[in-house]
Amino acid sequence: MTATWTRKDLLGMRDLSREEIEILLQTTKSFQEISLRPVKKVPALRGKTVANLFFEPSTRTRISFELAEKRLSADTINMVGSTSSMVKGESLKDTARNIESLKVDIVVMRHSSSGAPHRLAPILKASVINAGDGINEHPTQALLDMFTILEKKGSLEGLKVSFVGDILHSRVARSNIWGLTKMGAKVTVCSPKTLLPPEIEKLGVTPTTDIHEAVRNADVLNLLRIQLERQTESFFPSIREYANFYQINQEILKEAKPDVLIMHPGPVNRGVEITSEVVDGPYSVILEQVTHGLAVRMAVLYLLSGGVKEEEE
Amino acid sequence: MNLLIRGAHVVDPKNKVDEVLDLRIERNHIAAIGKSLEPATGGEIFEAKGLYLLPGLIDLHVHFREPGFEQKETIETGALAALRGGFVGCVSMPNTNPPCDHQSVIDNIIRKAREVPLHLFPAGTISKGRQGAELSEMADLKRAGIWAVTDDGDWVTDSLLMRRAMEYASMLGLLVISHCEDRRLSANGVMNEGLMSTRLGLKGIPHESEEVAVMRDIQLARLTGARLHVAHLSTARTVKLIREAKAEGIRVTAEVTPHHLSLTDASTEGYNTNFKMNPPLRTPEDVDAVQKGLEDGTIDCVATDHAPHTEEEKMYEFDEAPFGVIGLETSLGVCLTELVHAKKMTLAKLVERMSMRPAEILKLPNGYGEIKKSAEANVTLVDLNQDWIVRAEDFLSKSKNSCFIGKKLKGRVAATLCMGKLWDFQKGSHQ
């Protein structure tokens, strides 16, 4: 491999080339083993400061990033707020200036507005990692999903990967679509018509409203959380009806390939988009995704910090 | 003021004038139009060789923000921006605070504009407080000086109220301007719904949120006989709806903004909030359709929807930043560049769309929208071939939220003569 990582920021999968995705996935592989050691810490980011700015509540992603930072020996600061800067009365630019003044090296940012990290990145000297922006992208989630598939299947080329759930509001689906299609996977997205984004087929995926079509011949089923408030917004009549027609349960899995992988970015609504038997069943790699998330985030932090790897002590 | 404008190429489509002429202005009025005119006694001479002289431009849709939002724009700064862009008259929108639903607000606005001076033709609200519930006192507002009624950014969703508003306004001879948008269909969208919104992960506003509203208002215009003016249309199908309505004889007119004539939703890439406006920038097919509609007269005129917002507000995230862009100082330059120099429209036709038709739609008295002897001199002088680059620091508007910053334009206003005051932008202004 001759390509090298040159980006300051990781804003989304949309901008990345196949080569860059390969670098990220290969680097992840090399960080996977650290968490299996008795002493789970390397000095790769010693002396570096990482700011975790979570403008939108998050537990899993925030904890995963924080642990990744700690295992790389970075100093971390956390800002958790549930409001946009507008509500707070501070503009994004002022937030950025404050961070700059603290001489932070990397900013990990979660924000409820699409494009917020994209606007912050050009005005910051620090690297920016998008930890989820609005309904746009969640690149580290896509990378960990892809890494999980790679670990099980060996390659992404030609695999049928189906996403089932609220595609319209899913940054996980969007990032995965960009990433997986670049890696040669065949992506299907499945939801009621109300939750399919307009002209989604032009991104090179197959949209369907038929769960059977999504499940049939799928190598991977990636389920997306269905939120109750979508019912009050009339995206579907009831959770009950959604579950009746789109739930992944043991019955529908009879139509799937015998070695299908069941994935879910969490948190899982047991009994809604997926039944408990399937979550805990033999096809499920949901917990492995969480483990791989840590390695992916270590790899991303490492590459963005300049990638000067002091060899493990 | 006495003045001789010498050797300007006069383009006046209303009177079918298209030649190099002199204009003699005496006591603010056009005293003579002809060749080799003698200067007025004690008057200055303005050498206009190489410049085009147009009837003063009129904009049917501006937001001057006063009273209530003076941090964005005042009537004075808005008027200066208008004059810099070649406009001698503007219709100001009533979404001020307090809104223009009471005659005292109208009095104040007209008086402040006269101090600049600029002709302001204020619009009053359709409903009290722009709440969409009860009619505002339109007759009283008309006596105070309004020329149109509209609830602007808030489409009147109550069809019965809109019917009554149109009936009442038509009794008074007032134009009814409608910002056609079914907000429920817009559903918190921030850009055009389509491939670009899917790519960018931003919530979309479908074309139909405009078209559904246009369809209803056209039917109500048929029912009531009111003069309906559709504000800032943005879609190809709206153009078709207007064309069909006109063919049926319904009294409907329409305007389009310079940005909808020249930009597409691809500009939203980068999440720059200066490309966030309502209606949103649409697709290349829509741009093509609105250009053609403007050329063939389906769309009557260009209006800027000049909507100033502070830098602080536009610095917010894309979802949070307010809709709207300024447009007065770039409107003519954009239209000359994209339409006239691009050979999609003649200069005379553009003058119809930016001066003659707006005056007719408002039913302004003789002299507006044309070069007419004995009328007050309200004219725009243009250097058709001046290349310039739009820069934020050059705007006279208090706000700088333009979607054309950095764009190279061909054709710029050299001077504007309005209510007896000459604004010579080649040298700075003087009486």
Interface residues (C-beta under 8 A of the other chain):
Chain A: R14 S84 S85 M86 S91 L92 K93 H111 S112 S113 S114 G115 A116 H118 R119 D133 G134 I135 N136 E137 R171 R174 P197 P198 E199 I200 K202 L203
Chain B: E193 G194 L195 S197 T198 R199 L200 G201 L202 K203 G204 G270 Y271 E312 M315 Y316 E317 F318 D319 E320
